[in-house]
Amino acid sequence: GRALPMIRSSPNCGVSWLQWDRGDREMVTTAEIQPRAPTPEGEWRPKVVAFLCNWCSYTGADLAGISRIQWDPSVHIIRVMCSGRMDPTFVAKAFEFGADGVIISGCHPGECHYQEGNYKALRRVHLMRRLLDGFGIDPRRMRLVWISASEGDRWAETANEGARDIRSLGPMRAGA
């Protein structure tokens, strides 16, 4: 049957893990998100959830880490097998559980390991932007980027820009 996506939350951390319940089997993808805390200067720090494709974007983020390229610590990664597997409910749940912004990242068009996953992601992001706007959430709080496994520097740049853009938009309002 069809997997039922669930994002479980922790009272202290917001999103803790993303889970697909497949009856007797479970596939769990973890993301440890620390409590929202002020920076040493007392500045508010956004919570940005990044859904990264396993084959390209996640590997690119791994390359950035191995290369010791710094990116904003308010960006928290959730690894998904393919950006095309992104369901609009994942984004909605991320915002429901306290995310201030979402980044969705996959393979470059034409380079998806599942042939057309990134094209599916592109169509879904257009739909999600309209849904977010309908719910009163600024669509600029969600971005879609293509990052390959060799673009660790691009991942760090994307994470830093995403966090900076969300910081400029300010925290999500309760109920927005």
LOMI-515098 format. One record per residue (C-alpha): residue in three letters; x, z, y. Coordinates in nm, 2 decimals. Layout:
N
@aa ALA | x X | z Z | y Y .
...
***
This chain:
176
@aa GLY | x 0.00 | z 0.00 | y 0.00 .
@aa ARG | x 0.09 | z -0.01 | y 0.36 .
@aa ALA | x 0.32 | z 0.26 | y 0.49 .
@aa LEU | x 0.18 | z 0.51 | y 0.73 .
@aa PRO | x 0.42 | z 0.57 | y 1.02 .
@aa MET | x 0.44 | z 0.93 | y 1.15 .
@aa ILE | x 0.67 | z 1.08 | y 1.40 .
@aa ARG | x 0.70 | z 1.45 | y 1.33 .
@aa SER | x 0.78 | z 1.68 | y 1.62 .
@aa SER | x 0.97 | z 2.01 | y 1.65 .
@aa PRO | x 0.85 | z 2.26 | y 1.91 .
@aa ASN | x 1.20 | z 2.27 | y 2.06 .
@aa CYS | x 1.32 | z 1.91 | y 2.04 .
@aa GLY | x 1.05 | z 1.65 | y 2.10 .
@aa VAL | x 1.10 | z 1.38 | y 1.84 .
@aa SER | x 1.27 | z 1.51 | y 1.53 .
@aa TRP | x 1.22 | z 1.24 | y 1.27 .
@aa LEU | x 1.03 | z 0.92 | y 1.20 .
@aa GLN | x 0.87 | z 0.90 | y 0.86 .
@aa TRP | x 0.69 | z 0.64 | y 0.67 .
@aa ASP | x 0.47 | z 0.79 | y 0.39 .
@aa ARG | x 0.46 | z 0.55 | y 0.10 .
@aa GLY | x 0.26 | z 0.77 | y -0.14 .
@aa ASP | x 0.51 | z 0.92 | y -0.39 .
@aa ARG | x 0.81 | z 0.78 | y -0.20 .
@aa GLU | x 0.92 | z 0.87 | y 0.16 .
@aa MET | x 1.16 | z 0.68 | y 0.38 .
@aa VAL | x 1.28 | z 0.91 | y 0.65 .
@aa THR | x 1.49 | z 0.81 | y 0.95 .
@aa THR | x 1.63 | z 1.10 | y 1.15 .
@aa ALA | x 1.69 | z 1.15 | y 1.52 .
@aa GLU | x 1.80 | z 1.49 | y 1.65 .
@aa ILE | x 1.69 | z 1.52 | y 2.00 .
@aa GLN | x 1.81 | z 1.82 | y 2.19 .
@aa PRO | x 1.58 | z 2.02 | y 2.42 .
@aa ARG | x 1.55 | z 1.88 | y 2.76 .
@aa ALA | x 1.79 | z 2.08 | y 2.97 .
@aa PRO | x 1.92 | z 2.06 | y 3.32 .
@aa THR | x 2.27 | z 1.92 | y 3.37 .
@aa PRO | x 2.54 | z 2.16 | y 3.50 .
@aa GLU | x 2.45 | z 2.04 | y 3.85 .
@aa GLY | x 2.09 | z 2.14 | y 3.80 .
@aa GLU | x 1.98 | z 1.77 | y 3.79 .
@aa TRP | x 1.69 | z 1.68 | y 3.56 .
@aa ARG | x 1.80 | z 1.48 | y 3.25 .
@aa PRO | x 1.56 | z 1.23 | y 3.10 .
@aa LYS | x 1.48 | z 1.20 | y 2.73 .
@aa VAL | x 1.52 | z 0.84 | y 2.62 .
@aa VAL | x 1.44 | z 0.74 | y 2.26 .
@aa ALA | x 1.62 | z 0.43 | y 2.14 .
@aa PHE | x 1.49 | z 0.24 | y 1.83 .
@aa LEU | x 1.79 | z 0.04 | y 1.70 .
@aa CYS | x 1.80 | z -0.23 | y 1.43 .
@aa ASN | x 2.01 | z -0.12 | y 1.13 .
@aa TRP | x 2.21 | z -0.44 | y 1.10 .
@aa CYS | x 2.31 | z -0.52 | y 1.46 .
@aa SER | x 2.22 | z -0.27 | y 1.73 .
@aa TYR | x 2.28 | z 0.05 | y 1.54 .
@aa THR | x 2.62 | z -0.10 | y 1.42 .
@aa GLY | x 2.70 | z -0.19 | y 1.78 .
@aa ALA | x 2.62 | z 0.17 | y 1.89 .
@aa ASP | x 2.84 | z 0.29 | y 1.60 .
@aa LEU | x 3.12 | z 0.06 | y 1.73 .
@aa ALA | x 3.08 | z 0.21 | y 2.07 .
@aa GLY | x 3.12 | z 0.56 | y 1.92 .
@aa ILE | x 3.42 | z 0.46 | y 1.71 .
@aa SER | x 3.58 | z 0.30 | y 2.02 .
@aa ARG | x 3.51 | z 0.62 | y 2.21 .
@aa ILE | x 3.30 | z 0.44 | y 2.47 .
@aa GLN | x 3.08 | z 0.70 | y 2.65 .
@aa TRP | x 2.71 | z 0.66 | y 2.70 .
@aa ASP | x 2.45 | z 0.88 | y 2.86 .
@aa PRO | x 2.38 | z 1.18 | y 2.63 .
@aa SER | x 2.01 | z 1.17 | y 2.72 .
@aa VAL | x 1.97 | z 0.85 | y 2.50 .
@aa HIS | x 1.88 | z 0.95 | y 2.14 .
@aa ILE | x 1.89 | z 0.69 | y 1.86 .
@aa ILE | x 1.64 | z 0.64 | y 1.59 .
@aa ARG | x 1.76 | z 0.38 | y 1.33 .
@aa VAL | x 1.50 | z 0.13 | y 1.20 .
@aa MET | x 1.57 | z -0.14 | y 0.94 .
@aa CYS | x 1.46 | z -0.42 | y 1.18 .
@aa SER | x 1.33 | z -0.44 | y 1.53 .
@aa GLY | x 1.04 | z -0.64 | y 1.39 .
@aa ARG | x 0.93 | z -0.33 | y 1.20 .
@aa MET | x 0.86 | z -0.16 | y 1.53 .
@aa ASP | x 0.50 | z -0.06 | y 1.54 .
@aa PRO | x 0.34 | z 0.01 | y 1.88 .
@aa THR | x 0.25 | z 0.35 | y 1.75 .
@aa PHE | x 0.62 | z 0.44 | y 1.73 .
@aa VAL | x 0.65 | z 0.39 | y 2.11 .
@aa ALA | x 0.32 | z 0.57 | y 2.18 .
@aa LYS | x 0.43 | z 0.87 | y 1.97 .
@aa ALA | x 0.77 | z 0.88 | y 2.13 .
@aa PHE | x 0.60 | z 0.91 | y 2.47 .
@aa GLU | x 0.34 | z 1.16 | y 2.33 .
@aa PHE | x 0.62 | z 1.38 | y 2.21 .
@aa GLY | x 0.80 | z 1.39 | y 2.54 .
@aa ALA | x 1.01 | z 1.08 | y 2.58 .
@aa ASP | x 1.06 | z 0.96 | y 2.94 .
@aa GLY | x 1.17 | z 0.62 | y 2.83 .
@aa VAL | x 1.21 | z 0.40 | y 2.52 .
@aa ILE | x 1.47 | z 0.14 | y 2.43 .
@aa ILE | x 1.41 | z -0.11 | y 2.15 .
@aa SER | x 1.71 | z -0.31 | y 2.04 .
@aa GLY | x 1.76 | z -0.57 | y 1.77 .
@aa CYS | x 1.97 | z -0.87 | y 1.66 .
@aa HIS | x 2.01 | z -1.16 | y 1.90 .
@aa PRO | x 1.73 | z -1.42 | y 1.85 .
@aa GLY | x 1.81 | z -1.65 | y 1.56 .
@aa GLU | x 2.05 | z -1.39 | y 1.40 .
@aa CYS | x 1.80 | z -1.15 | y 1.24 .
@aa HIS | x 1.88 | z -1.05 | y 0.89 .
@aa TYR | x 1.51 | z -1.08 | y 0.81 .
@aa GLN | x 1.48 | z -1.42 | y 0.97 .
@aa GLU | x 1.21 | z -1.36 | y 1.23 .
@aa GLY | x 1.21 | z -0.98 | y 1.29 .
@aa ASN | x 1.34 | z -1.00 | y 1.65 .
@aa TYR | x 1.07 | z -1.26 | y 1.74 .
@aa LYS | x 0.81 | z -1.02 | y 1.60 .
@aa ALA | x 0.96 | z -0.75 | y 1.81 .
@aa LEU | x 0.95 | z -0.96 | y 2.13 .
@aa ARG | x 0.58 | z -1.04 | y 2.07 .
@aa ARG | x 0.50 | z -0.67 | y 2.01 .
@aa VAL | x 0.69 | z -0.56 | y 2.32 .
@aa HIS | x 0.48 | z -0.79 | y 2.53 .
@aa LEU | x 0.17 | z -0.63 | y 2.38 .
@aa MET | x 0.31 | z -0.27 | y 2.42 .
@aa ARG | x 0.39 | z -0.33 | y 2.79 .
@aa ARG | x 0.02 | z -0.42 | y 2.85 .
@aa LEU | x -0.09 | z -0.12 | y 2.65 .
@aa LEU | x 0.14 | z 0.12 | y 2.84 .
@aa ASP | x 0.01 | z -0.02 | y 3.17 .
@aa GLY | x -0.34 | z 0.04 | y 3.04 .
@aa PHE | x -0.25 | z 0.40 | y 2.96 .
@aa GLY | x -0.11 | z 0.46 | y 3.31 .
@aa ILE | x 0.26 | z 0.45 | y 3.19 .
@aa ASP | x 0.49 | z 0.24 | y 3.39 .
@aa PRO | x 0.60 | z -0.05 | y 3.16 .
@aa ARG | x 0.95 | z -0.02 | y 3.31 .
@aa ARG | x 0.99 | z 0.29 | y 3.09 .
@aa MET | x 1.03 | z 0.06 | y 2.79 .
@aa ARG | x 1.30 | z -0.21 | y 2.75 .
@aa LEU | x 1.39 | z -0.46 | y 2.48 .
@aa VAL | x 1.75 | z -0.57 | y 2.44 .
@aa TRP | x 1.95 | z -0.78 | y 2.19 .
@aa ILE | x 2.28 | z -0.63 | y 2.09 .
@aa SER | x 2.50 | z -0.75 | y 1.80 .
@aa ALA | x 2.72 | z -0.54 | y 1.58 .
@aa SER | x 3.03 | z -0.65 | y 1.78 .
@aa GLU | x 2.88 | z -0.54 | y 2.12 .
@aa GLY | x 2.96 | z -0.17 | y 2.14 .
@aa ASP | x 3.04 | z -0.20 | y 2.51 .
@aa ARG | x 2.71 | z -0.37 | y 2.57 .
@aa TRP | x 2.53 | z -0.09 | y 2.39 .
@aa ALA | x 2.70 | z 0.18 | y 2.61 .
@aa GLU | x 2.61 | z -0.03 | y 2.92 .
@aa THR | x 2.25 | z -0.06 | y 2.80 .
@aa ALA | x 2.21 | z 0.31 | y 2.73 .
@aa ASN | x 2.36 | z 0.40 | y 3.06 .
@aa GLU | x 2.14 | z 0.16 | y 3.25 .
@aa GLY | x 1.83 | z 0.27 | y 3.06 .
@aa ALA | x 1.89 | z 0.63 | y 3.14 .
@aa ARG | x 1.97 | z 0.56 | y 3.50 .
@aa ASP | x 1.65 | z 0.35 | y 3.54 .
@aa ILE | x 1.44 | z 0.63 | y 3.38 .
@aa ARG | x 1.61 | z 0.89 | y 3.60 .
@aa SER | x 1.51 | z 0.68 | y 3.91 .
@aa LEU | x 1.15 | z 0.67 | y 3.78 .
@aa GLY | x 1.15 | z 1.05 | y 3.74 .
@aa PRO | x 0.99 | z 1.25 | y 3.46 .
@aa MET | x 0.68 | z 1.15 | y 3.28 .
@aa ARG | x 0.37 | z 1.32 | y 3.41 .
@aa ALA | x 0.17 | z 1.53 | y 3.16 .
@aa GLY | x -0.12 | z 1.32 | y 3.05 .
@aa ALA | x 0.04 | z 0.99 | y 3.17 .
***
